Amino acid sequence: MLDRTLTINGEQAAAETTFEVRNPSTGELVGHAPNATEETLNAAVAAAKAAFPNWAATPDEERQSLCRRIVEVLGENSEELAELITREQGKPLNGAGSRWEVGGAQAWAAHTAELTLPVKVLQDDENGYLTLHRRPLGVVGSITPWNFPLMIAVWHVLPALRTGNTVVIKPSPHTPLATLRMVELVSALLPPGVLNIVTGDDKAVNLGALMSAHPDIRKIVFTGSCATGQRVMQNAAQTMKRLTLEMGGNDAGIVLPDADPDAIAEDLFWGAFINNGQTCAAMKRLYVHESIHDAVCDALVAYARNVPVGDGMDEASILGPVQNKAQFDKLKRLVDDAKTKGQVLLGGTPGEGLFFPPTLIAGLSNGDALVDEEQFGPALPIIRYSDVEQALADANALETGLGGSVWSRDKEAARALAARMECGSVWINKHGAIQPNAPFGGVKQSGLGVEFGEEGLAEYTDIQVVFS
């Protein structure tokens, strides 16, 4: 059993009380995490604020070198971190599981370490010399979710450090352990106070609300639900914080009539069921032309029925459990409703504990709960359509717009339709394949701002124009 401590101002700090972290595969106690108080949070923010001037003044090459060292430390401790993720989050070690997540964290950290934001010369003539500079903001507050606890923490922390900001991070109470360990490892490389972490069970103290209203935090970067993101934005308004909000998506995929059902079945499945469907940019709705609807359904069932589901620590498992009971109950409600309106092609009946089998349900349409609400779990509604214009209208009908996909043998036709989808990222013949050099973010109510690449890095800075 693991009992973790906080990292504040370069020191390990205990808390008066702790909360339990349990393995969603078995229900077994994994460890205890500290319950930070408001005073603890204030101490972490004060440490980050005090560390900021020297860190911001550190030569860019030195910060870059330290970020490269972070990549090495993640690699040196990859198996320990992967096992922590599996034990607290539930995802298997293998497949697109925890080892893959740690590898992804390394890849994003490595790419971010090499990014720069050079000074831009806006004007150089007899009328003046104008330069645009990117200045660090100050203290960045990071609020991370439970689905990819380590990788998303790296997505938040590395660009903040790379641009000269200091950080206070708060992971989800469902999955704090891997992030606590990562911050402990990384903080040892950095000056005291540059990277700090607070955790809590969100019962007595809502650390996220306190962070988003804190006068000494200059930016909040948040990944999570639309409802919580909206509250973050409200709380941040009085202090005019900079915000990056990556919120919910209910991504649609559109399969055109010329697609090959057997050729796309595997990619369709993983577009929807990566991380057991617990992914913001997973495909949550699939619109299939009536001419190939049944063939696509058959191909998906044939592939999905052979995917091993089990305890994440079992090397043979490829999918694990739903991470927590609240999410499991929501998923079950949506599937139970869908079972009364559509046809269950596969799954639909929960297993033991928090296990839910891959579930495919046809015969649904917009207006049904499993189509309109983001399920965030292993259940995919398949909607038959006859008119591609109506399918596009249905795909765009919701207030979210994170990602979307078009499936066709004709890439030009697919690109033309993709351009009309109302979402931040669109994929052709795949879904959810994000990468560190491509800006990622949503439109409509799926978020504010972008992450990744130079555009994402710039969001951790203020612009200053110097006239001379």
KOLSE-263217 format. One record per residue (C-alpha): x, y, z. Coordinates in steps of 0.05 Angstrom, whole numbers, plus 5000, padded with zeros to 4 digits. Example, Ala and Ser with C-alpha at 12.3 -4.5 7.8 and 13.67 -1.06 7.14 Angstrom:
% KOLSE-263217
524649105156/527349795143/
END
This chain:
% KOLSE-263217
500050005000/502550694982/502051315025/504051924985/505952625007/505153304974/510853684941/510954414962/516954874954/521454284938/519653925003/515353315017/509353525060/504353095096/497153285112/493053205175/488152755138/488452295078/483551965031/483351265001/485051094930/482250424906/483549984846/477349994802/478849294776/478848964844/476449474895/482849374934/486149944971/492050214931/494150764978/492651415012/493352114985/493752765026/487653195038/490353895027/486954475062/485955185037/492155375078/496054835043/493955094975/495855804995/502755555016/503655204949/501455824910/505956264953/511855814939/510455834864/509756584866/516356674903/519856204854/517156544792/521957144784/528256724783/525256174741/522656674690/529556994688/533056324678/536156294608/531755954558/537155444541/537655234615/530055144621/530254744557/535754294584/531754164647/525653994606/529853494567/532053194634/524753114653/523752674592/529552234615/526652184686/519951964659/523451424619/527751204678/521451104721/516650884667/514750204694/513550464765/509051014737/505450544690/503750064747/501250644790/496750874733/493950174724/492650064797/489050724808/485850844740/484350124720/487050134648/491249534628/498749564627/498649354553/495049574490/493350314492/494050264567/498650534621/505250364588/502750704525/500551304568/507451384599/510551334530/505751864506/507652314564/514952234545/513552394472/509653024489/514853244539/520353134488/516853524433/515154094481/522254144505/524554304434/519454854421/521455584423/517756244417/522956714387/522357464386/518657704324/520658344289/514258694269/517459304238/524459534222/524660164181/525660914186/519160964226/521360504282/523459824307/517859404336/518858724368/513858224396/515957844458/512657264494/513057354569/511256824621/504856944660/506756754731/503556194771/499655694729/494355264762/493254584730/486954164742/487253474712/482152904703/482252164719/482351864649/489651994630/492452234697/499852254679/499652444606/494953024615/499053264674/505053284628/500853644575/499554194627/506154224664/511454194609/509254794567/508355194631/515455044654/518355124584/515655844579/518156044648/511955964690/511455624757/505955104771/501054854823/497654224799/491453884827/489853184801/483152834805/481652514872/480351864835/487551824808/492452244848/498051744861/501851734794/501652484790/504152564862/510052104844/511452454778/511653134812/516152864866/521052604813/520753224769/521053734826/527753444848/530653704782/527854414790/528954994837/524454964899/517455224887/517555174811/512954554811/508154404868/502253934878/496053924921/491053364926/484253274960/477952874959/473753494942/469153375001/470953865056/475054325011/474054444936/481154584915/479354684842/474455244859/479555574905/484955524851/480555824797/478956414841/485856504873/488557214861/495756974855/494456454801/494956784733/492456214689/488355584697/489255004649/483554514658/481553854626/474853554646/467353604638/463554184607/459854324672/466154374714/469754784660/464055284661/464855354737/472255454729/470956014679/465956344726/470656304785/476356584744/472557194718/473957674775/481457594770/481457584693/485556944691/488056664626/484456014612/485555394571/479454944578/479254264544/472254024560/467353494539/466353234469/460952804438/464852654375/461252414313/463851964259/460551944190/461451324147/460251474073/457050954028/463450783991/467250574054/469649854062/466549584126/471749044138/477549514124/475250044174/472449614230/478749584272/480050334268/472650484281/472950054344/479150384372/476651074352/470850954399/473650484452/480750734465/481750774541/475050404546/471450994515/473851444572/477151954525/474752654510/476352574436/473751864428/468251754377/461651754416/456651724357/457251354291/452951534231/453050994177/449851024108/444050534101/447250174042/452949904086/449849984155/448849254169/455649064141/459149574186/455249324246/457248604231/464648784222/464749184287/461548614326/466348114296/472348534318/469748764386/467748084412/475047864411/478048434452/480148184521/477148554580/479848444650/484148664709/489049184685/494948834720/493648214678/498548254619/493247944574/487948494585/486949014531/480949384562/479549474636/473849724680/470150384682/474350804728/469251004781/462250844804/459251514785/461551434713/459350704713/452350894737/451751424683/453850934630/448950404655/443250914655/444651114583/445350394559/439150164596/435250724562/438250554494/436349814502/428950024503/429550404438/434850044395/437849374381/443649124424/448748824377/453948664430/454648744505/449649174542/449848784608/454749004662/459748514690/462148464761/464249084798/465849654751/466849224689/462449384629/463449004564/464349354497/457249524476/454549664407/447349904399/443950034331/437250334315/438250984353/437651704330/438852424352/434352554412/436051894445/440051974509/445951534488/446751964426/445752644456/449552544522/456952404526/457351694554/464851694567/465050944569/464950304527/458350394490/457450634419/450750834387/450450684312/445651124273/443050944204/442351504153/440251564081/442052294065/449152534079/446753244089/442153014145/447852604176/452153234175/446653644206/445653124261/453153084273/453353844282/446953904322/449953864391/453254434430/459854064436/465154054381/471653734401/473053234345/469752874287/471452384231/469552194161/470551484133/471051384058/475351104003/474951783969/479452234010/477652863971/470252753984/471852604057/475953234065/470353654034/465353384084/470353434142/471154184127/463754264144/464053914211/463654384271/469454134312/476654304329/479753674299/477353234241/480452574220/479752194156/479151434164/481351464236/479051814299/482452134359/489552084334/492352714367/499752884364/504353384398/505753814338/498353934321/494254444361/488454104397/482154424425/474754474417/469654954388/462755144415/462154884487/467854394482/473054884506/477055514501/484155564473/488655014447/494154554472/500354274437/505154564386/507355284383/500155524387/499055144452/505755374480/503956104466/497856044510/502356034571/504956724555/502957454550/504757864489/509058474500/510658934442/516759374449/516960024408/523860324398/
END
